[in-house]
Amino acid sequence: MMTCIIIEDELPAQNLLKNFLNKIPDVKLVAAFQTALDANTFLKENEVDFLFLDINLPDILGIDFIKTIKNPPQVIITTAYPNYAVDSFELPTIVDYLVKPFSFDRFLKSIHKVEHIINRQEVKPNNHVFLNIDKTLHKILLSDVLFIESDRNYLTFVTLQKKYVFIDSLKNWNSKLTDDFIQIHKSYIINLNHIDKIAGNEISMGEIKIPIGRTFKPIFMKKFNS
C-alpha cells in the first residue's frame, strides 16, 4: 500500500482529494496540512511515498517548499494556475501537474504514474547487497549489518566487521532489505536480530544505543513481538 499526505490550504480542495483517495484502496492518506510549515515538521520524522501539493500556500510557494526538503517523496502538484507547470517539471520528484478543477479520471492517471515509479524503484530483497563506494563494489551480507544510519546526504552501514559510508538516503533502502530490518527512527534502520535490549524509547546493541522515534515505535513493537 502506498502512503501519501496532502498539503493544501483550501479545505474544499482538501476534501475533494480525500474523497477521491477514499475510492482507491491501495493508497493510504496519512495526514493533511494547510501550511508547508506544518507539513515540514511532519516530514522530518515521517516518510511517505508521495504527496499532493498546492502551489500557492500561505507561507511559501509549493515549488520552493519541495526544494527545501531533503530526499523529498514523489509529488503531484494540484493548482488552479497552469503557468507553473514548466518550472515544476524541472524538479525530478514532480510526477504530475493537476490543474483545478480536475476529474476523478485525471486524478487516477496521476496515481497510476506514482505507482509505476514506485514499483520501478523497488528491488527484491536478497541476502546480500553491493555498496558502490569510491568506484568499488563491496559485497555486504545483510545478516552482518547491525544498523543503517542516515546523516544529511550520507548513509553509514554498520556491520559486525566495519563501517561503510556513502551518499544515499534511507528511503532508497527500505525495499532492498529483508524482513529482519525495520526503520525505528527517521535516521535509523536496524537489524532486529542484533537487538540486545529495549528500554523505554531506546534499543541497545552491545554498547551502542539507538533511539526509537515516537511515530515508528508502535509498528516496531508490533513487529518485534510477532
C-alpha positions as CSV (number, residue, x, y, z in Angstrom):
1,M,0.0,0.0,0.0
2,M,1.3,3.5,-0.9
3,T,1.1,6.3,1.6
4,C,0.6,10.0,1.0
5,I,-0.1,13.4,2.6
6,I,-2.0,16.4,1.3
7,I,-0.6,20.0,1.5
8,E,-3.5,22.2,0.5
9,D,-4.7,25.4,2.3
10,E,-8.2,25.4,0.9
11,L,-10.4,22.9,2.8
12,P,-12.8,22.3,-0.2
13,A,-9.9,21.2,-2.3
14,Q,-8.6,19.1,0.6
15,N,-12.0,17.4,0.9
16,L,-12.1,16.7,-2.8
17,L,-8.7,14.9,-2.7
18,K,-9.8,13.0,0.4
19,N,-13.0,11.8,-1.4
20,F,-11.0,10.7,-4.4
21,L,-8.5,8.9,-2.3
22,N,-11.3,7.0,-0.4
23,K,-12.1,5.4,-3.7
24,I,-8.6,3.9,-4.1
25,P,-8.0,1.0,-1.6
26,D,-4.2,0.8,-2.3
27,V,-3.4,4.3,-1.2
28,K,-3.5,5.4,2.5
29,L,-3.8,9.1,3.4
30,V,-1.6,9.6,6.4
31,A,-2.2,13.3,7.1
32,A,-3.4,16.6,5.6
33,F,-1.9,20.1,6.1
34,Q,-2.9,23.7,5.3
35,T,0.6,25.1,5.6
36,A,4.0,24.0,4.3
37,L,5.5,24.7,7.8
38,D,3.2,22.0,9.4
39,A,4.0,19.6,6.7
40,N,7.7,20.1,7.0
41,T,7.5,19.3,10.7
42,F,5.7,16.0,9.9
43,L,8.2,15.1,7.1
44,K,11.2,15.5,9.3
45,E,10.0,12.5,11.3
46,N,8.0,10.5,8.8
47,E,8.3,9.1,5.3
48,V,5.5,8.8,2.8
49,D,5.6,7.6,-0.8
50,F,4.1,10.7,-2.3
51,L,2.3,13.9,-1.6
52,F,-0.3,16.2,-3.1
53,L,1.0,19.8,-3.2
54,D,-0.8,23.1,-3.9
55,I,1.4,25.9,-5.4
56,N,0.0,28.9,-3.6
57,L,0.4,28.2,0.1
58,P,0.1,30.8,2.8
59,D,3.8,30.6,3.8
60,I,5.7,29.6,0.7
61,L,5.3,28.6,-2.9
62,G,4.8,24.8,-3.2
63,I,7.7,24.5,-5.7
64,D,10.0,26.4,-3.4
65,F,9.0,24.2,-0.5
66,I,9.9,21.0,-2.3
67,K,13.4,22.4,-2.9
68,T,13.9,22.7,0.9
69,I,13.1,19.0,1.6
70,K,16.0,16.6,1.9
71,N,15.1,13.4,-0.1
72,P,11.5,14.6,-0.9
73,P,8.9,12.0,-1.9
74,Q,7.2,11.9,-5.2
75,V,4.9,14.9,-5.8
76,I,1.6,15.5,-7.6
77,I,1.0,19.3,-8.0
78,T,-2.6,20.4,-7.5
79,T,-3.2,24.0,-8.5
80,A,-5.5,26.5,-10.3
81,Y,-2.5,28.0,-12.0
82,P,-1.2,26.2,-15.2
83,N,1.6,28.7,-15.6
84,Y,3.9,27.0,-13.1
85,A,3.9,23.7,-15.0
86,V,7.2,24.2,-16.8
87,D,9.1,25.2,-13.6
88,S,7.6,22.3,-11.7
89,F,8.8,19.6,-14.1
90,E,12.3,20.8,-13.7
91,L,12.2,19.2,-10.3
92,P,12.9,15.4,-10.5
93,T,10.3,14.4,-7.9
94,I,7.4,16.1,-9.6
95,V,5.3,13.3,-11.1
96,D,2.2,15.1,-12.5
97,Y,0.6,18.5,-12.6
98,L,-3.2,18.6,-11.9
99,V,-5.0,21.9,-12.8
100,K,-8.1,22.6,-10.8
101,P,-10.8,21.6,-11.3
102,F,-9.8,18.1,-12.3
103,S,-11.9,14.9,-12.7
104,F,-11.5,11.7,-10.9
105,D,-10.3,10.1,-14.1
106,R,-7.5,12.6,-14.4
107,F,-6.7,12.2,-10.7
108,L,-6.5,8.4,-11.2
109,K,-3.9,8.8,-14.0
110,S,-1.7,10.7,-11.6
111,I,-2.0,7.9,-9.0
112,H,-1.0,5.3,-11.7
113,K,2.0,7.4,-12.6
114,V,3.2,7.4,-9.0
115,E,2.5,3.7,-8.6
116,H,4.6,3.0,-11.7
117,I,7.6,5.0,-10.5
118,I,7.5,3.4,-7.0
119,N,7.2,-0.1,-8.4
120,R,10.1,0.5,-10.7
121,Q,12.2,1.6,-7.8
122,E,11.5,-1.5,-5.7
123,V,14.2,-4.2,-5.7
124,K,13.6,-7.7,-4.5
125,P,15.3,-8.3,-1.2
126,N,18.3,-10.6,-1.2
127,N,20.7,-12.0,1.5
128,H,23.3,-9.5,0.4
129,V,23.8,-6.1,-1.2
130,F,26.6,-4.4,-3.1
131,L,27.6,-0.9,-1.9
132,N,29.4,1.3,-4.5
133,I,32.0,3.2,-2.6
134,D,34.8,5.1,-4.3
135,K,34.2,3.2,-7.5
136,T,34.5,-0.1,-5.8
137,L,31.6,-2.6,-5.2
138,H,31.6,-4.0,-1.7
139,K,29.5,-7.2,-1.1
140,I,27.8,-6.9,2.3
141,L,25.9,-9.8,3.9
142,L,22.7,-8.4,5.3
143,S,22.9,-10.8,8.3
144,D,26.1,-8.9,9.3
145,V,24.5,-5.5,9.2
146,L,23.7,-4.1,12.7
147,F,22.0,-0.9,11.6
148,I,22.0,1.8,8.9
149,E,22.3,5.4,10.0
150,S,21.4,8.5,7.9
151,D,23.2,11.8,8.4
152,R,22.3,14.5,5.9
153,N,23.0,13.1,2.5
154,Y,25.2,10.2,3.8
155,L,24.4,6.7,4.9
156,T,26.5,4.6,7.2
157,F,26.2,0.8,7.1
158,V,27.5,-0.5,10.4
159,T,28.3,-4.2,10.2
160,L,29.9,-6.7,12.6
161,Q,33.3,-6.1,10.8
162,K,33.4,-2.4,9.8
163,K,31.5,0.8,8.7
164,Y,30.7,1.8,5.1
165,V,29.9,5.4,4.4
166,F,28.4,6.6,1.1
167,I,26.0,9.1,-0.4
168,D,22.4,7.8,-0.3
169,S,19.1,8.0,1.7
170,L,17.2,5.6,3.9
171,K,14.2,5.9,1.7
172,N,16.0,4.1,-1.1
173,W,16.8,1.1,1.2
174,N,13.6,0.0,2.8
175,S,12.5,-2.1,-0.2
176,K,16.0,-3.6,-0.7
177,L,16.3,-5.2,2.8
178,T,14.9,-8.4,4.2
179,D,12.1,-8.6,6.8
180,D,14.8,-8.7,9.5
181,F,15.1,-4.9,9.1
182,I,12.8,-2.1,10.2
183,Q,13.0,1.6,10.4
184,I,12.7,2.8,14.0
185,H,13.7,6.5,13.6
186,K,13.9,9.0,10.8
187,S,17.7,8.4,10.9
188,Y,17.9,4.6,11.6
189,I,17.0,1.3,10.1
190,I,18.0,-1.6,12.4
191,N,18.5,-5.4,12.1
192,L,16.1,-7.0,14.6
193,N,18.4,-10.0,15.0
194,H,21.1,-7.8,16.7
195,I,18.9,-6.2,19.4
196,D,20.2,-6.9,22.9
197,K,17.8,-4.8,24.9
198,I,14.9,-2.4,24.7
199,A,14.5,0.2,27.4
200,G,11.9,3.0,27.0
201,N,12.5,4.7,23.7
202,E,15.9,3.2,23.1
203,I,17.3,-0.1,21.8
204,S,20.8,-1.4,22.6
205,M,23.2,-3.4,20.5
206,G,26.0,-4.1,22.9
207,E,27.3,-0.7,23.9
208,I,25.5,1.0,21.0
209,K,22.3,2.8,21.8
210,I,19.8,3.8,19.1
211,P,16.7,6.0,19.7
212,I,13.2,4.8,18.8
213,G,11.1,7.6,17.1
214,R,7.7,8.2,18.6
215,T,5.9,7.7,15.3
216,F,7.9,4.5,14.5
217,K,7.5,2.8,17.9
218,P,4.0,1.2,17.5
219,I,5.0,-0.6,14.3
220,F,8.4,-1.6,15.7
221,M,7.0,-3.1,18.8
222,K,4.3,-5.0,16.9
223,K,6.9,-6.5,14.6
224,F,9.4,-7.2,17.4
225,N,6.7,-9.0,19.4
226,S,5.3,-11.0,16.5
